[in-house]
Amino acid sequence: MNQSDLRKIVDDLIEAGHAESSRDPHNGRRVMVRLTPAGKTALAECNADIATTDEDFLAPLDAEERDLLGSLLRRVHSRSG
């Protein structure tokens, strides 16, 4: 991810009230970004939505098939980066 894309994402999170940023007091070139309480709540809700969607999407697979799919996807991902 390039720096300008990351900055846009951080700016959007700050504008939405989900994050805050400040300069690192030990390294003035570094910017520290933290989730706000509202950001933590939004992240938890997003994670719950993802878990529900994953469960619905993977419903046709049994546990062994899910493990195999996960293993295959991780292998493909590791070769693409």
Secondary structure, 3 states (H helix, E strand, C coil): CCHHHHHHHHHHHHHCCCEEEEEECCEEEEEEEEECHHHHHHHHHHHHHHHHHHHHHHCCCCHHHHHHHHHHHHHHHHHHC
